[in-house]
Amino acid sequence: MSDQQSATAGLIVRYVPAGYLIATFLWRVSAPAHEYPGRFSTYLEMTIDALVIAGVIALRSHVRKPLFWLAIAAGIGLFASRLNGDASWWTGHLFHSLSPR
């Protein structure tokens, strides 16, 4: 692997987890959910979110501080948004509505 490819891979490993947490949080806060996922899907989403938060914490010395703290706040927000009610617990979104048929 060349130095340029190694540097590019390093940037991807550093910034994709933080970007994932921030983008997922913004999506779940702004877009309403239309269906309840299954129990396995709900717990899988929470597990993936927790693992990505752990990954961002492990990379904290390699990520810029404002981006790190924004990603951590978004990760905490992902779990806090589930405390809004029964629909929020199962979907992870703040709002729930039935899609038109």
N, C-alpha and C positions, 0 to 999 in steps of 0.2 A: 504494500500500500504506500502510495507516495505521501509526501508531507501535506500536500494540498488536500488530498482525500481524507487524511487523518484529521486535519483541522476542520474540515466540513463535517465529518462524523462527530467530532467533539462538540461542535456548535449544535448539532441536532440533538445529541444526548443531553446537552445542558438546557436548551430552551423549549423543546417540545413538551416535556411534562408540565412545565409552568404554563405554557400556552394552552395545553389541554385542560388544565384545571380552570383557568380563567374563561376560556370559551365555553366549557360545559356549564359553568356557573351562570354565565350570561344567558345561555340558551334556556336553561331550566327556570330562570327567573322571568324571562321575557316571553316565552312561548307557552301557551296552555297545553296541558296534556289532554288527550282525547280518549285514551283507553288505559285500563289498569294492566300493567304487565304481570306476568306470573310471579309467584313467590321466588323461584330460582333466579329469575332475571333481576328482581329487585335486590336480592342479596348479592348477586354477582356485581351489579353496578356499585353497591356500597363497598364491596371488597376491592374492586378496581380503583375506586376513588381513594380509599385508605392507602393502598399500595403506591399510588402516584404521589400522594402527600408524603409518604415515607421516602420516596425517591427524591422529591424536591428537597426535603430536609437533608438527605444524604449529600445532595449536590449544592448545599447552601454556600459553600466557599467558592464555587465556580460560577454562580449566577449573581447578577447585579442585585444589590440589596433591595431597591424599590420593587423590582420584579419578583424577588423572593417573597417579600412580605405581601405583595398583592396576590401571589399564588397561594400562600398560606391562608390569607383571609378568604379567598374564593373557595378553597378546600373546606374550611370550617363552615362557610356559608352553604356548601352543598349538603352538609349534614344538618345544619340548623334549619334549612328550608323544609326538611322532612318533618319537623316538629309542628308544622302549621295546621295539621289536621290529618284525618284518615286518608283522604285523597293524596295529600302531599307526601305522606309516609310511603305509599305504594308507588307513586309516580316519580317523586323527586322534584316535581314542578310546583311552583307556588299556586298556579291556577289550574283548574280542571273544568272542562266543558265537554259536552257530548258533541261529536261532529254531526253536521247536517246530513241527512240521508235523502 
